[in-house]
Amino acid sequence: MSQDQVAFSRARKTVIDFVRPDGRTQICGKTLDELRGEYPDVSIEEFEVAYKAIESCFIKPVHPVSAEQFIEALEVMPPLNWVRAEDSESFKSMEMTYGNVTRIWVRVGDHYFSLSDRRTLTHAQILERVVSYLERIVEEG
């Protein structure tokens, strides 16, 4: 086992400890079986897999917001990746919620939206998510 492996609880959405090459945890020195007494769902995962699983818990879908909420978010701190196009704009909060996940704010015409996702999304990808959201609303309603 490499230092990149961790004892991970999906139910608690947390890394419990790193796993040493001898199979015991770095801090508390427990085996996987010993950890299962405390964390029944514990598994050994690559750190990156556990990290992405936790990060994905903070991703939230597109939802409508008011113009006032959009403006307030824009003014509270400098925007990250503010893009203004012909009839749309988007920006991200500089403050990350977890890892690379942040709150994203979008204006399309006179309509305003927000979502939480990875800061690496482009303006085009953000607009695709808003369009998908609007299509679902039309289908449902």
Sine and cosine of phi, psi and omega as CSV:
sin_phi,cos_phi,sin_psi,cos_psi,sin_omega,cos_omega
0.00,0.00,0.65,-0.76,-0.03,-1.00
-0.99,-0.13,0.21,-0.98,0.02,-1.00
-0.91,0.41,-0.23,0.97,0.01,-1.00
-0.99,0.13,0.02,1.00,0.00,-1.00
-0.99,-0.16,0.56,-0.83,-0.04,-1.00
-0.72,-0.69,0.40,-0.91,0.19,-0.98
-1.00,0.05,0.84,-0.54,-0.18,-0.98
-0.78,-0.63,0.72,-0.70,0.08,-1.00
-0.94,-0.35,0.93,-0.36,0.04,-1.00
-0.93,0.38,-0.61,0.79,-0.02,-1.00
-0.88,0.48,-0.65,0.76,0.00,-1.00
-1.00,-0.03,-0.12,0.99,-0.01,-1.00
0.81,0.59,0.78,0.63,-0.05,-1.00
-0.52,-0.85,0.50,-0.87,0.17,-0.99
-1.00,0.06,0.82,-0.57,-0.03,-1.00
-0.99,0.12,-0.68,0.73,-0.06,-1.00
-0.16,-0.99,0.34,-0.94,0.17,-0.99
-0.98,0.20,0.44,-0.90,-0.01,-1.00
-0.95,-0.32,0.79,-0.61,0.01,-1.00
-0.97,0.23,0.24,-0.97,0.04,-1.00
-0.85,0.53,-0.45,0.89,0.00,-1.00
-0.99,0.14,0.05,1.00,0.05,-1.00
1.00,0.00,-0.08,1.00,0.04,-1.00
-1.00,-0.07,0.40,-0.92,0.00,-1.00
-0.97,0.25,0.48,-0.87,-0.10,-1.00
-0.89,0.46,-0.76,0.65,-0.13,-0.99
-1.00,0.06,-0.79,0.61,-0.09,-1.00
-1.00,-0.08,-0.11,0.99,0.09,-1.00
0.92,0.39,0.41,0.91,-0.04,-1.00
-1.00,-0.07,0.43,-0.90,0.12,-0.99
-1.00,0.09,0.18,-0.98,0.04,-1.00
-0.86,0.51,-0.68,0.73,0.02,-1.00
-0.88,0.47,-0.64,0.77,0.03,-1.00
-0.91,0.41,-0.64,0.77,0.03,-1.00
-0.91,0.42,-0.55,0.83,-0.04,-1.00
-0.88,0.47,-0.39,0.92,0.09,-1.00
-0.89,0.45,-0.55,0.83,-0.01,-1.00
-0.99,-0.13,-0.57,0.82,-0.05,-1.00
-0.77,-0.63,1.00,0.07,-0.10,-1.00
-0.83,0.56,-0.47,0.88,-0.06,-1.00
-1.00,-0.09,0.14,0.99,-0.09,-1.00
-0.87,0.50,0.61,-0.79,0.08,-1.00
-0.62,-0.79,0.33,-0.94,0.08,-1.00
-1.00,-0.08,0.82,-0.57,-0.04,-1.00
-0.74,-0.67,0.38,-0.93,0.20,-0.98
-0.91,0.41,0.59,-0.81,-0.04,-1.00
-0.81,0.59,-0.71,0.71,-0.05,-1.00
-0.87,0.49,-0.61,0.79,0.03,-1.00
-0.91,0.42,-0.72,0.70,0.01,-1.00
-0.90,0.44,-0.69,0.72,-0.01,-1.00
-0.86,0.50,-0.73,0.68,0.01,-1.00
-0.90,0.44,-0.60,0.80,0.02,-1.00
-0.90,0.44,-0.67,0.74,0.03,-1.00
-0.93,0.37,-0.73,0.69,-0.01,-1.00
-0.84,0.55,-0.65,0.76,-0.04,-1.00
-0.91,0.42,-0.36,0.93,0.05,-1.00
-0.91,0.41,-0.36,0.93,-0.05,-1.00
-1.00,-0.09,-0.05,1.00,0.04,-1.00
-0.99,0.16,0.81,-0.58,-0.04,-1.00
-0.83,-0.55,0.57,-0.82,-0.07,-1.00
-0.95,0.30,0.18,-0.98,0.06,-1.00
-0.89,0.46,0.67,-0.74,0.12,-0.99
-0.53,-0.85,0.46,-0.89,-0.02,-1.00
-0.95,0.31,0.53,-0.85,0.10,-0.99
-0.70,-0.71,0.20,-0.98,0.01,-1.00
-1.00,0.08,0.31,-0.95,0.07,-1.00
-0.87,0.50,-0.60,0.80,0.00,-1.00
-0.90,0.44,-0.67,0.75,0.03,-1.00
-0.90,0.44,-0.65,0.76,0.03,-1.00
-0.87,0.50,-0.77,0.64,-0.01,-1.00
-0.89,0.46,-0.68,0.73,0.01,-1.00
-0.87,0.50,-0.70,0.72,0.02,-1.00
-0.89,0.45,-0.60,0.80,0.01,-1.00
-0.92,0.39,-0.55,0.84,-0.09,-1.00
-1.00,-0.05,-0.26,0.97,-0.11,-0.99
-0.94,0.34,-0.57,0.82,0.10,-0.99
-0.40,-0.92,0.29,-0.96,-0.02,-1.00
-0.84,0.55,0.70,-0.71,-0.02,-1.00
-0.96,0.27,0.47,-0.88,0.08,-1.00
-0.98,-0.20,0.76,-0.65,0.05,-1.00
0.79,0.61,0.78,0.63,0.03,-1.00
-0.96,0.27,0.87,-0.49,0.00,-1.00
-0.87,-0.49,0.80,-0.60,0.08,-1.00
-0.89,-0.46,0.87,-0.49,0.01,-1.00
-0.92,-0.38,-0.17,-0.99,-0.09,-1.00
-0.81,0.59,-0.82,0.57,-0.04,-1.00
-0.77,-0.63,0.43,0.90,0.00,-1.00
-0.45,-0.89,0.31,-0.95,0.13,-0.99
-0.41,-0.91,0.40,-0.91,0.08,-1.00
-0.51,-0.86,0.45,-0.89,0.12,-0.99
-0.46,-0.89,0.27,-0.96,-0.03,-1.00
-0.86,-0.51,0.50,-0.87,0.11,-0.99
-0.94,0.34,0.64,-0.77,0.05,-1.00
-0.95,0.31,-0.31,0.95,-0.02,-1.00
-1.00,0.01,0.87,-0.49,0.00,-1.00
-0.99,0.16,0.65,-0.76,0.06,-1.00
-0.96,0.26,-0.73,0.68,0.06,-1.00
-0.33,-0.94,0.76,-0.65,0.02,-1.00
0.83,0.56,-0.87,-0.49,0.02,-1.00
-0.98,-0.19,0.19,0.98,-0.01,-1.00
-1.00,-0.01,0.74,-0.67,0.02,-1.00
-0.63,-0.78,0.16,-0.99,0.07,-1.00
-0.99,0.11,0.71,-0.70,-0.01,-1.00
-0.88,-0.47,0.70,-0.71,-0.03,-1.00
-0.89,-0.46,0.65,-0.76,-0.12,-0.99
-0.66,-0.75,0.64,-0.77,0.17,-0.99
-0.84,-0.54,0.77,-0.64,0.12,-0.99
-0.79,-0.61,0.93,-0.36,-0.10,-1.00
0.87,0.49,-0.82,-0.57,0.02,-1.00
-0.98,-0.19,0.32,0.95,-0.05,-1.00
-0.90,-0.43,0.62,-0.79,-0.10,-1.00
-0.84,-0.55,0.58,-0.81,-0.07,-1.00
-0.59,-0.81,0.28,-0.96,0.12,-0.99
-0.59,-0.81,0.40,-0.92,0.10,-0.99
-0.40,-0.91,0.23,-0.97,0.13,-0.99
-0.86,-0.50,0.80,-0.60,-0.03,-1.00
-0.33,-0.94,-0.04,-1.00,-0.02,-1.00
-0.93,0.37,0.62,-0.79,-0.06,-1.00
-0.92,0.38,-0.17,0.99,-0.02,-1.00
-0.99,0.16,-0.14,0.99,0.03,-1.00
-0.87,0.49,0.66,-0.75,0.07,-1.00
-1.00,0.08,0.22,-0.98,0.06,-1.00
-0.86,0.51,-0.66,0.75,0.01,-1.00
-0.89,0.46,-0.67,0.74,0.03,-1.00
-0.91,0.41,-0.61,0.79,0.03,-1.00
-0.90,0.44,-0.71,0.70,0.02,-1.00
-0.88,0.47,-0.61,0.80,0.06,-1.00
-0.86,0.51,-0.65,0.76,0.01,-1.00
-0.93,0.38,-0.63,0.78,0.03,-1.00
-0.91,0.41,-0.69,0.72,0.03,-1.00
-0.88,0.48,-0.68,0.73,0.04,-1.00
-0.87,0.49,-0.67,0.74,0.05,-1.00
-0.87,0.49,-0.74,0.67,-0.02,-1.00
-0.90,0.44,-0.62,0.78,0.04,-1.00
-0.89,0.45,-0.65,0.76,0.04,-1.00
-0.90,0.43,-0.63,0.78,0.01,-1.00
-0.89,0.45,-0.69,0.72,0.01,-1.00
-0.89,0.45,-0.69,0.72,0.01,-1.00
-0.89,0.46,-0.64,0.77,-0.04,-1.00
-0.97,0.23,-0.47,0.88,-0.17,-0.99
-0.94,-0.35,0.00,0.00,0.00,0.00
